Amino acid sequence: MSELKQAEARGYSKGYTAGKRRMGKQISAAQLQVKRDAFWNRAFLAAIPFAMTQNTWKFGKNPINTLEERMSFASRVADAAMKRFK
């Protein structure tokens, strides 16, 4: 095989390897996002029963009374859990 053909083969091989590595990183990033989303969903669903039973908790000076406030509270709990996600 001539030097030119060998150089072309090496260049193709390096480009192919770099492309596969790049795709692997993109897939890994997508998989990580799916895992993060699933974790947040589980944390949110786990926090709902807790949020529904809280009668004395407050956001600032306002007590948590409505369903929307309770869901917001569960969302905040899930957000706090996400900060601990690794």
C-alpha positions as CSV (number, residue, x, y, z in Angstrom):
1,M,0.0,0.0,0.0
2,S,1.4,3.4,-0.9
3,E,2.0,6.1,1.7
4,L,-0.9,8.2,0.5
5,K,-3.3,5.3,0.9
6,Q,-1.9,4.6,4.4
7,A,-2.3,8.2,5.3
8,E,-5.9,8.3,4.0
9,A,-6.7,5.1,6.0
10,R,-5.2,6.6,9.2
11,G,-7.1,9.9,8.7
12,Y,-10.4,8.0,8.1
13,S,-9.7,5.8,11.2
14,K,-9.0,8.8,13.4
15,G,-12.1,10.7,12.1
16,Y,-14.3,7.6,12.6
17,T,-13.0,7.1,16.1
18,A,-13.5,10.7,17.0
19,G,-17.0,10.6,15.6
20,K,-17.9,7.5,17.6
21,R,-16.5,9.1,20.7
22,R,-18.5,12.3,20.1
23,M,-21.7,10.3,19.6
24,G,-21.0,8.4,22.8
25,K,-20.7,11.6,24.7
26,Q,-24.0,12.9,23.2
27,I,-25.8,9.7,24.1
28,S,-24.3,9.8,27.6
29,A,-25.5,13.4,28.0
30,A,-29.0,12.4,26.8
31,Q,-29.0,9.4,29.1
32,L,-28.0,11.5,32.1
33,Q,-30.8,14.0,31.3
34,V,-33.3,11.1,31.2
35,K,-32.0,9.9,34.6
36,R,-32.2,13.4,36.0
37,D,-35.8,13.8,34.8
38,A,-36.8,10.4,36.2
39,F,-35.2,11.2,39.6
40,W,-37.0,14.6,39.8
41,N,-40.3,12.9,38.9
42,R,-39.8,10.3,41.6
43,A,-38.8,13.0,44.2
44,F,-41.8,15.1,43.3
45,L,-44.2,12.1,43.5
46,A,-42.7,11.1,46.9
47,A,-43.1,14.7,48.2
48,I,-46.8,15.0,47.3
49,P,-48.1,13.1,50.3
50,F,-45.8,15.1,52.6
51,A,-46.9,18.4,51.1
52,M,-50.6,17.4,51.3
53,T,-50.4,16.8,55.1
54,Q,-48.6,20.0,56.0
55,N,-51.0,22.5,57.7
56,T,-48.6,24.6,59.6
57,W,-45.9,25.3,57.1
58,K,-45.6,28.6,55.3
59,F,-44.1,30.2,52.2
60,G,-42.7,33.4,53.8
61,K,-45.7,34.6,55.9
62,N,-48.4,32.9,53.9
63,P,-49.6,29.5,55.0
64,I,-49.8,26.6,52.5
65,N,-53.5,26.1,52.0
66,T,-54.4,25.6,48.3
67,L,-53.7,22.6,46.1
68,E,-51.5,24.8,43.9
69,E,-49.4,25.9,46.9
70,R,-49.0,22.3,48.0
71,M,-47.9,21.2,44.5
72,S,-45.4,24.2,44.5
73,F,-44.1,23.0,47.8
74,A,-43.7,19.4,46.5
75,S,-41.9,20.9,43.5
76,R,-39.5,22.8,45.8
77,V,-38.8,19.6,47.7
78,A,-38.0,17.8,44.4
79,D,-35.7,20.7,43.4
80,A,-33.9,20.5,46.7
81,A,-33.5,16.7,46.1
82,M,-32.1,17.4,42.6
83,K,-29.3,19.5,44.1
84,R,-28.1,16.3,45.9
85,F,-28.4,14.1,42.7
86,K,-25.1,12.8,41.5
